[in-house]
Amino acid sequence: MPGIDKILSRIRLSGENAVKSLGEADKERADLIRAKAKEEADAEYKALSDEARREADKRLALAASARETLVSRERLAEKTAAVDAAIALAKEKLGSMADADYFAALEGLILKNFSRGDGELVLNERDAARLPEGFIASVNSKLAPEASLKLASDRAGIDGGCLIRLGLIEENLSFEAILRDRIEAVRDGAASVLFG
């Protein structure tokens, strides 16, 4: 039965070759699949890595911005405290001025801020009681011809300075109001420099 053995041998050999070629084809296919999967995984890794880097950069920028804002706020708070201390000192000095110096400053304030109309000068009780003789006449002599002042009979609830009343309109020239306006101007300027 050598013929059958030969045929069986050929069939076996043919089967082994077929299995071998299938194995090599499968191996090549598996290698291609592995290579494609690695390429896709590398691309996904790069995309995720780039996104993580962008997110980290964004968070770092936000943290830096928050730090700068905090530092700016601290500086503004320090400047505000310094301005408040300066204003408290200015109010104290204004309150302790000699009468002649105080009323000279008040006269300058009136002349700077009142230029026309018939007005009333409203003082607090303390200033009305110590008003120098001839103060109103002296101020009127220095005002423009279309302006004049007379002393109001009522008193203002202010610490120092005055109110000028023109009919129903009052201009607040109290030292506190003037200092408060200056404070706001300084704060607005500081805020615009820091945050503008």
C-alpha positions as CSV (number, residue, x, y, z in Angstrom):
1,M,0.0,0.0,0.0
2,P,2.7,2.3,-0.8
3,G,0.4,4.3,-3.0
4,I,-2.0,5.1,-0.2
5,D,0.8,6.0,2.1
6,K,2.1,8.3,-0.5
7,I,-1.3,9.9,-1.0
8,L,-1.8,10.2,2.7
9,S,1.6,11.6,3.1
10,R,0.9,14.2,0.4
11,I,-2.5,15.0,2.0
12,R,-0.8,15.4,5.4
13,L,2.0,17.5,3.9
14,S,-0.6,19.6,2.0
15,G,-2.6,20.0,5.2
16,E,0.5,21.0,7.2
17,N,1.5,23.5,4.5
18,A,-2.1,24.9,4.5
19,V,-2.0,25.2,8.3
20,K,1.5,26.7,8.1
21,S,0.4,29.2,5.5
22,L,-2.8,30.0,7.4
23,G,-0.6,30.5,10.5
24,E,1.7,32.8,8.7
25,A,-1.2,34.8,7.2
26,D,-2.8,35.0,10.6
27,K,0.4,36.1,12.1
28,E,0.8,38.8,9.5
29,R,-2.8,39.8,10.0
30,A,-2.2,39.9,13.8
31,D,1.0,41.9,13.3
32,L,-1.0,44.4,11.2
33,I,-3.7,44.6,13.8
34,R,-1.2,45.1,16.5
35,A,0.6,47.8,14.5
36,K,-2.7,49.6,13.8
37,A,-3.8,49.3,17.4
38,K,-0.4,50.7,18.6
39,E,-0.7,53.6,16.1
40,E,-4.2,54.4,17.3
41,A,-3.1,54.1,21.0
42,D,-0.2,56.4,20.3
43,A,-2.4,58.9,18.6
44,E,-5.0,58.8,21.5
45,Y,-2.2,59.1,24.0
46,K,-0.8,62.2,22.2
47,A,-4.3,63.7,22.0
48,L,-4.9,63.1,25.7
49,S,-1.5,64.3,26.6
50,D,-1.9,67.5,24.6
51,E,-5.3,68.1,26.2
52,A,-3.9,67.6,29.7
53,R,-1.1,70.0,28.9
54,R,-3.5,72.6,27.6
55,E,-5.7,72.2,30.7
56,A,-2.7,72.4,33.0
57,D,-1.5,75.6,31.2
58,K,-5.0,77.0,31.6
59,R,-5.2,76.2,35.3
60,L,-1.7,77.6,35.8
61,A,-2.7,80.9,34.1
62,L,-5.8,81.1,36.2
63,A,-3.8,80.6,39.4
64,A,-1.3,83.3,38.3
65,S,-4.2,85.7,37.6
66,A,-5.8,84.9,40.9
67,R,-2.4,85.5,42.7
68,E,-2.0,88.9,40.9
69,T,-5.5,89.9,41.8
70,L,-4.9,89.0,45.4
71,V,-1.6,90.9,45.5
72,S,-3.4,93.9,43.9
73,R,-6.1,93.8,46.5
74,E,-3.6,93.7,49.3
75,R,-1.8,96.7,47.8
76,L,-5.1,98.5,47.4
77,A,-6.0,97.7,51.0
78,E,-2.6,99.0,52.2
79,K,-3.0,102.2,50.2
80,T,-6.6,102.6,51.4
81,A,-5.4,102.3,55.0
82,A,-2.7,104.8,54.4
83,V,-5.2,107.3,52.8
84,D,-7.6,106.7,55.7
85,A,-4.9,107.4,58.2
86,A,-3.9,110.6,56.3
87,I,-7.4,111.8,56.3
88,A,-7.9,111.1,60.0
89,L,-4.7,113.1,60.6
90,A,-5.9,115.9,58.3
91,K,-9.3,116.1,60.2
92,E,-7.4,116.2,63.5
93,K,-5.2,119.0,62.3
94,L,-8.1,121.0,60.9
95,G,-9.9,120.6,64.2
96,S,-6.9,121.9,66.2
97,M,-6.1,124.9,64.0
98,A,-5.9,128.3,65.5
99,D,-9.0,130.4,64.8
100,A,-7.2,132.8,62.5
101,D,-5.7,129.9,60.4
102,Y,-9.0,128.0,60.4
103,F,-11.1,131.0,59.1
104,A,-8.4,131.8,56.6
105,A,-8.7,128.3,55.2
106,L,-12.5,128.6,55.3
107,E,-12.4,131.8,53.4
108,G,-10.2,130.2,50.8
109,L,-12.6,127.4,50.5
110,I,-15.6,129.7,50.0
111,L,-13.8,131.9,47.4
112,K,-12.7,128.8,45.5
113,N,-16.2,127.3,45.4
114,F,-18.7,130.2,45.3
115,S,-18.8,132.7,42.5
116,R,-22.3,133.9,41.9
117,G,-25.7,134.3,43.5
118,D,-27.0,135.5,46.9
119,G,-26.1,132.7,49.2
120,E,-26.3,131.9,52.9
121,L,-23.2,130.6,54.8
122,V,-24.3,127.8,57.1
123,L,-21.8,127.0,59.9
124,N,-21.8,124.6,62.8
125,E,-22.5,125.9,66.3
126,R,-18.8,126.0,67.3
127,D,-17.7,128.0,64.2
128,A,-20.7,130.4,64.4
129,A,-19.8,131.2,68.0
130,R,-16.1,131.9,67.2
131,L,-16.7,133.6,63.8
132,P,-14.3,136.6,63.6
133,E,-15.9,140.1,63.4
134,G,-16.1,141.2,59.8
135,F,-15.5,137.8,58.3
136,I,-18.6,137.8,56.1
137,A,-17.8,141.4,54.9
138,S,-14.2,140.4,54.1
139,V,-15.4,137.4,52.1
140,N,-18.0,139.5,50.2
141,S,-15.4,142.1,49.3
142,K,-13.3,139.3,47.6
143,L,-16.2,137.6,45.8
144,A,-17.2,138.5,42.2
145,P,-19.7,141.4,41.9
146,E,-22.5,138.9,41.1
147,A,-22.0,137.0,44.4
148,S,-22.7,137.7,48.0
149,L,-23.1,135.8,51.2
150,K,-24.9,136.3,54.5
151,L,-24.7,134.2,57.7
152,A,-27.6,131.8,57.9
153,S,-29.6,131.7,61.2
154,D,-29.6,127.9,61.3
155,R,-26.6,125.7,62.0
156,A,-25.2,122.8,60.2
157,G,-24.5,119.3,61.7
158,I,-20.9,119.2,60.4
159,D,-17.6,119.0,62.2
160,G,-16.0,121.9,60.2
161,G,-16.1,123.8,57.0
162,C,-19.4,125.1,55.8
163,L,-22.5,124.7,53.7
164,I,-23.4,127.3,51.1
165,R,-27.1,127.5,50.5
166,L,-28.6,129.1,47.3
167,G,-32.3,128.8,47.7
168,L,-33.1,125.1,47.9
169,I,-29.7,124.0,46.8
170,E,-26.9,123.4,49.4
171,E,-23.3,122.9,48.5
172,N,-21.5,120.9,51.1
173,L,-18.1,122.4,51.7
174,S,-17.6,120.6,55.0
175,F,-14.1,119.4,55.5
176,E,-15.4,115.8,55.9
177,A,-17.2,116.0,52.5
178,I,-14.2,117.4,50.8
179,L,-11.9,114.8,52.3
180,R,-14.4,112.1,51.4
181,D,-14.5,113.3,47.8
182,R,-10.7,113.3,47.7
183,I,-10.7,109.7,49.1
184,E,-13.0,108.5,46.4
185,A,-10.9,110.2,43.7
186,V,-7.8,108.5,45.1
187,R,-9.6,105.1,45.4
188,D,-11.1,105.4,41.9
189,G,-7.7,106.2,40.5
190,A,-6.0,103.4,42.3
191,A,-8.7,101.0,41.2
192,S,-8.4,102.0,37.6
193,V,-4.6,101.6,37.8
194,L,-4.9,98.2,39.4
195,F,-8.0,96.8,37.5
196,G,-8.4,99.0,34.5
